[in-house]
Amino acid sequence: MQKERYGYEDLLEIMKKLRSPGGCPWDSEQDHESLKKYFIEETYEVLEAIDLKSSEKLCEELGDVLLQVVFHARIAEENGQFTMEDVIDRVSKKMVHRHEHVFGQASAETADDVIHLWEDIKKKEKGIKSQTDVLKDVPSNLPALMRSYKVQEKAAKVGFDWDRVEDAWQKVLEETEELHEACHSADREKMENEMGDLLFAVVNVARFLKIQPELALTGTINKFISRFEYIEEKSREMGRELTDMTLQEMDALWNEAKQR
């Protein structure tokens, strides 16, 4: 089935072949549950490609995400639930319906106007009657930092928010002290609760600063790995094993890495 260039219909046919008798044993065994982790992995690889500013990698990773969509749609079609065409039809109708300022009579002059319009339309679509329902509608399986941000953001829309970032900062200091006190109590449940409160408060500061905490933490993790790599490389040059070095020695190399 080698072709110089493939299209949408080819991708659907490839997935159908992989799932058919005589196709790929691994692909045939998959279901919605088993594929969940791959969807998450592919999504984060798209984000990495964006961070790397690599159009070639982005093109490849978007293809991998699209493959996951086609995979799930094929499984659903085999189960008599829906087809890829149904997926496309539904999202197209949703986009037209939620962009009444483009395809209908509604008016939206700014991006903020659009967001308010979307929120109103989504509430009507989902039969949401209260702001608590809005908070509950934020997917529970989002990464916790991301979910915290979205829940706080939606609570803020009805005025449940600090007036100034300084107030959010003060809450971080309060929660830090409460966690410190909980640590002295040796009560695991209390420590866990206070740690959650502190992280939630830090996310609130991030929201005021318009920083996505999930992305900020990802950047810090990558920075940590890069600096740790420097320490390990330098230790090899010195003929030393990391396990034989003192924390002070490693910290000195860490500071060198920060200066680079």
C-alpha positions as CSV (number, residue, x, y, z in Angstrom):
1,M,0.0,0.0,0.0
2,Q,3.0,2.3,-0.4
3,K,2.1,5.7,-1.9
4,E,4.0,8.8,-2.5
5,R,1.5,10.8,-0.5
6,Y,-1.3,9.7,1.8
7,G,-4.6,11.5,2.6
8,Y,-7.4,11.3,5.2
9,E,-9.2,8.3,3.7
10,D,-5.9,6.4,3.5
11,L,-5.4,6.9,7.2
12,L,-8.8,5.5,8.0
13,E,-8.1,2.5,5.7
14,I,-4.7,1.9,7.3
15,M,-6.3,1.8,10.8
16,K,-9.1,-0.5,9.5
17,K,-6.5,-2.9,8.0
18,L,-4.5,-2.9,11.3
19,R,-7.6,-3.8,13.3
20,S,-8.9,-6.4,10.8
21,P,-8.3,-10.2,11.0
22,G,-4.8,-10.8,9.6
23,G,-3.7,-7.3,10.6
24,C,-1.6,-6.3,13.6
25,P,-2.1,-8.4,16.7
26,W,-1.2,-5.5,19.0
27,D,-3.5,-3.0,17.3
28,S,-6.3,-5.6,17.3
29,E,-6.1,-6.1,21.1
30,Q,-6.4,-2.4,22.1
31,D,-9.5,-0.8,23.5
32,H,-10.4,2.7,24.8
33,E,-8.9,2.0,28.2
34,S,-5.6,0.5,27.1
35,L,-5.0,3.5,24.8
36,K,-5.5,6.2,27.4
37,K,-1.9,6.4,28.4
38,Y,-0.7,6.7,24.8
39,F,-3.1,9.6,24.2
40,I,-1.7,11.4,27.2
41,E,1.9,10.7,26.1
42,E,1.3,11.9,22.5
43,T,-0.3,15.1,23.8
44,Y,2.7,16.0,25.9
45,E,5.0,15.2,23.0
46,V,3.1,17.8,21.0
47,L,3.7,20.3,23.8
48,E,7.4,19.4,23.8
49,A,7.6,20.0,20.0
50,I,6.0,23.5,20.5
51,D,8.6,24.3,23.3
52,L,11.4,23.2,21.0
53,K,9.9,25.4,18.2
54,S,10.5,22.5,15.8
55,S,7.9,22.6,13.0
56,E,9.1,19.2,11.7
57,K,8.6,17.5,15.1
58,L,5.3,19.3,15.6
59,C,4.0,18.0,12.3
60,E,5.0,14.5,13.3
61,E,3.6,14.7,16.8
62,L,0.3,16.1,15.6
63,G,0.1,13.2,13.3
64,D,0.5,10.8,16.3
65,V,-2.3,12.6,18.1
66,L,-4.5,12.3,15.1
67,L,-3.7,8.6,14.9
68,Q,-5.0,8.2,18.4
69,V,-8.2,9.9,17.5
70,V,-8.6,7.7,14.4
71,F,-7.8,4.6,16.6
72,H,-10.5,5.4,19.1
73,A,-13.0,6.2,16.4
74,R,-12.3,2.9,14.7
75,I,-12.8,1.0,17.9
76,A,-16.1,2.8,18.4
77,E,-17.2,2.0,14.9
78,E,-16.5,-1.7,15.4
79,N,-18.7,-1.5,18.5
80,G,-21.5,0.2,16.6
81,Q,-21.2,3.4,18.6
82,F,-20.0,6.1,16.2
83,T,-17.6,6.7,13.2
84,M,-14.8,9.1,12.5
85,E,-17.3,11.0,10.3
86,D,-19.6,11.4,13.3
87,V,-16.6,12.8,15.3
88,I,-15.9,15.4,12.6
89,D,-19.6,16.2,12.2
90,R,-20.1,16.7,15.9
91,V,-17.1,19.0,16.4
92,S,-18.0,21.0,13.3
93,K,-21.5,21.6,14.6
94,K,-20.0,22.5,18.0
95,M,-17.6,25.0,16.5
96,V,-20.4,26.7,14.5
97,H,-22.7,26.8,17.5
98,R,-20.1,28.2,19.9
99,H,-19.0,30.9,17.4
100,E,-22.3,32.7,17.1
101,H,-20.4,35.9,16.7
102,V,-19.0,34.5,13.5
103,F,-21.7,32.2,12.1
104,G,-24.8,33.8,13.8
105,Q,-26.2,37.0,15.2
106,A,-24.2,37.4,18.4
107,S,-21.6,40.1,18.9
108,A,-18.1,39.8,20.3
109,E,-15.5,42.5,19.8
110,T,-12.7,41.2,22.0
111,A,-11.2,37.8,23.1
112,D,-12.8,38.3,26.5
113,D,-16.2,38.8,24.9
114,V,-15.7,35.5,23.1
115,I,-14.8,33.7,26.3
116,H,-18.0,35.0,28.1
117,L,-20.1,34.0,25.1
118,W,-18.5,30.5,25.1
119,E,-19.2,30.1,28.8
120,D,-22.9,31.0,28.4
121,I,-23.3,28.7,25.4
122,K,-21.6,25.7,27.2
123,K,-23.8,26.2,30.2
124,K,-26.9,25.9,28.1
125,E,-25.5,22.9,26.2
126,K,-24.7,21.0,29.3
127,G,-27.7,22.1,31.4
128,I,-25.5,23.7,34.0
129,K,-27.6,25.5,36.5
130,S,-25.1,26.7,39.2
131,Q,-21.5,27.9,39.4
132,T,-20.7,24.8,41.5
133,D,-21.8,22.7,38.5
134,V,-19.3,24.8,36.5
135,L,-16.5,23.8,38.9
136,K,-17.5,20.2,38.8
137,D,-17.5,20.2,35.0
138,V,-13.7,20.7,35.0
139,P,-12.4,17.2,34.2
140,S,-11.3,15.4,37.3
141,N,-8.5,13.6,35.5
142,L,-6.7,16.7,34.4
143,P,-3.2,17.1,35.9
144,A,-3.8,18.6,39.4
145,L,-2.0,21.9,38.7
146,M,-4.0,22.4,35.6
147,R,-7.3,21.5,37.2
148,S,-6.6,23.8,40.1
149,Y,-6.0,26.7,37.7
150,K,-9.2,26.1,35.8
151,V,-11.3,25.7,39.0
152,Q,-9.9,28.9,40.4
153,E,-10.4,30.7,37.1
154,K,-14.1,29.7,37.0
155,A,-14.7,30.6,40.6
156,A,-13.2,34.0,40.0
157,K,-15.8,34.7,37.2
158,V,-18.4,35.2,39.9
159,G,-16.2,37.3,42.1
160,F,-14.8,34.6,44.4
161,D,-11.2,35.9,44.1
162,W,-8.6,38.1,45.7
163,D,-8.5,41.8,44.6
164,R,-4.7,41.9,44.4
165,V,-1.8,39.4,43.8
166,E,-0.4,40.6,47.2
167,D,-3.4,39.0,48.9
168,A,-2.8,35.7,47.0
169,W,0.9,35.9,48.1
170,Q,-0.2,36.4,51.7
171,K,-2.2,33.2,51.5
172,V,0.9,31.3,50.3
173,L,2.8,32.5,53.4
174,E,-0.1,31.5,55.7
175,E,-0.3,28.0,54.1
176,T,3.4,27.6,54.3
177,E,3.3,28.3,58.1
178,E,0.4,25.9,58.5
179,L,2.3,23.1,56.7
180,H,5.3,23.8,58.8
181,E,3.2,23.4,61.9
182,A,1.6,20.2,60.6
183,C,5.1,18.7,60.0
184,H,5.8,19.0,63.7
185,S,2.6,17.1,64.5
186,A,3.7,14.0,62.6
187,D,0.0,13.7,61.5
188,R,0.3,12.3,57.9
189,E,-3.2,13.2,56.9
190,K,-2.9,16.8,58.2
191,M,0.5,17.2,56.5
192,E,-1.1,16.0,53.2
193,N,-4.0,18.4,53.6
194,E,-1.7,21.3,54.3
195,M,0.6,20.5,51.4
196,G,-2.5,20.5,49.1
197,D,-3.6,23.8,50.5
198,L,-0.1,25.3,49.9
199,L,0.1,24.0,46.3
200,F,-3.4,25.3,45.6
201,A,-2.4,28.8,47.0
202,V,0.7,28.8,44.8
203,V,-1.4,28.0,41.7
204,N,-3.5,31.0,42.7
205,V,-0.5,33.3,42.5
206,A,0.4,31.8,39.1
207,R,-3.1,32.6,37.9
208,F,-2.7,36.2,38.9
209,L,0.6,36.3,37.0
210,K,-1.0,34.6,34.0
211,I,1.5,31.8,34.3
212,Q,0.4,28.2,33.6
213,P,1.8,26.3,36.6
214,E,1.8,23.0,34.7
215,L,4.1,24.4,32.1
216,A,6.2,26.4,34.6
217,L,6.8,23.2,36.6
218,T,7.7,21.3,33.5
219,G,10.3,23.9,32.6
220,T,11.8,23.7,36.1
221,I,12.0,19.9,35.9
222,N,13.8,20.2,32.6
223,K,16.2,22.8,34.1
224,F,16.8,20.5,37.0
225,I,17.7,17.6,34.8
226,S,20.1,19.8,32.7
227,R,21.9,21.1,35.8
228,F,22.1,17.6,37.3
229,E,23.6,16.4,34.0
230,Y,26.3,19.1,34.4
231,I,27.1,17.8,37.9
232,E,27.4,14.3,36.7
233,E,29.6,15.2,33.8
234,K,31.9,17.3,36.0
235,S,32.1,14.5,38.6
236,R,33.3,12.1,35.8
237,E,36.0,14.6,34.7
238,M,37.1,14.7,38.3
239,G,37.2,10.9,38.4
240,R,34.6,10.8,41.1
241,E,31.3,8.9,41.6
242,L,28.3,11.0,42.6
243,T,27.7,8.7,45.5
244,D,31.1,9.5,46.9
245,M,30.7,13.3,46.7
246,T,29.4,15.4,49.5
247,L,26.2,17.5,49.2
248,Q,28.4,20.6,49.5
249,E,30.6,19.5,46.6
250,M,27.6,18.7,44.4
251,D,26.0,22.1,45.4
252,A,29.1,23.9,44.3
253,L,28.8,22.3,40.9
254,W,25.1,23.1,40.8
255,N,25.9,26.7,41.3
256,E,28.4,26.5,38.4
257,A,25.7,25.0,36.2
258,K,23.4,28.0,37.2
259,Q,26.1,30.4,36.0
260,R,26.4,28.8,32.6
